[in-house]
Amino acid sequence: QLQLQESGPGLVKPSETLSLTCTVSGGSISSSSYYWGWIRQPPGKGLEWIGSIYYSGSTYYNPSLKSRVTISVDTSKNQFSLKLSSVTAADTAVYYCARHVRDTAMVQDWYFDLWGRGTLVTVSS
Amino acid sequence: QSVLTQPPSVSGAPGQRVTISCTGSSSNIGAGYDVHWYQQLPGTAPKLLIYGNSNRPSGVPDRFSGSKSGTSASLAITGLQAEDEADYYCQSYDSSLSGFVFGTGTKVTVL
């Protein structure tokens, strides 16, 4: 069945750019039924949606992070990626990639049905 | 701070019924947007539990049920089992924030 796997550095220095990749296996990222999203969870805290991307490159971003976030997709590699710039200690979190189901015409009703295992990224000098 | 408020914790004995509330406002749940629920077992990724307010994905036991009314939603767990000990999050969309939002999370403890 379809699986998602996050990869990237576990340690990033303050003010630098955090870069993560999510590899989708067992299915195509180029499906019309799904967007692909990033969600993060600071240690001991709740979940925060970062943004989502369609295989065509169309994106939705969390307005609170939009100025620092870039999400891109590489359909040839069945991957999508996250870049978060100017990181601080507040960006330390487990970062999850997930499949974002667009089973209705209303974007507002979409949900995440499959998640990667997550990867911890620590921001520290 | 999230715009969807959940009780920090709920507990119950095995076999009992517990409910988790998710309280929002007119810019999210009250606007008619769907509510979804996720279960996060200790040290693991969240798992979709309920989508579209009350629908269960394949493989989710019917002990779990969801409902929505007005500006709130609820997740009920009947016949509570030890394996249900986890954190539970609601999720919806907020038009004021222009984005998808998660609830504050609720820890379920089986006594």
Chai-1 contact restraints between the chains, C-beta under 6 A:
chainA,res_idxA,chainB,res_idxB,connection_type,confidence,min_distance_angstrom,max_distance_angstrom,comment,restraint_id
A,G46,B,F102,contact,1.0,0.0,6.0,A-B,restraint_1
A,G46,B,T104,contact,1.0,0.0,6.0,A-B,restraint_2
A,G46,B,G105,contact,1.0,0.0,6.0,A-B,restraint_3
A,L47,B,Y89,contact,1.0,0.0,6.0,A-B,restraint_4
A,L47,B,F102,contact,1.0,0.0,6.0,A-B,restraint_5
A,W49,B,F100,contact,1.0,0.0,6.0,A-B,restraint_6
A,N62,B,G99,contact,1.0,0.0,6.0,A-B,restraint_7
A,P63,B,S98,contact,1.0,0.0,6.0,A-B,restraint_8
A,Y96,B,A45,contact,1.0,0.0,6.0,A-B,restraint_9
A,Q108,B,Y33,contact,1.0,0.0,6.0,A-B,restraint_10
A,Q108,B,Y93,contact,1.0,0.0,6.0,A-B,restraint_11
A,D109,B,D34,contact,1.0,0.0,6.0,A-B,restraint_12
A,Y111,B,H36,contact,1.0,0.0,6.0,A-B,restraint_13
A,Y111,B,Y51,contact,1.0,0.0,6.0,A-B,restraint_14
A,D113,B,L48,contact,1.0,0.0,6.0,A-B,restraint_15
A,W115,B,A45,contact,1.0,0.0,6.0,A-B,restraint_16
A,W115,B,P46,contact,1.0,0.0,6.0,A-B,restraint_17
A,R117,B,A45,contact,1.0,0.0,6.0,A-B,restraint_18
A,G118,B,A45,contact,1.0,0.0,6.0,A-B,restraint_19
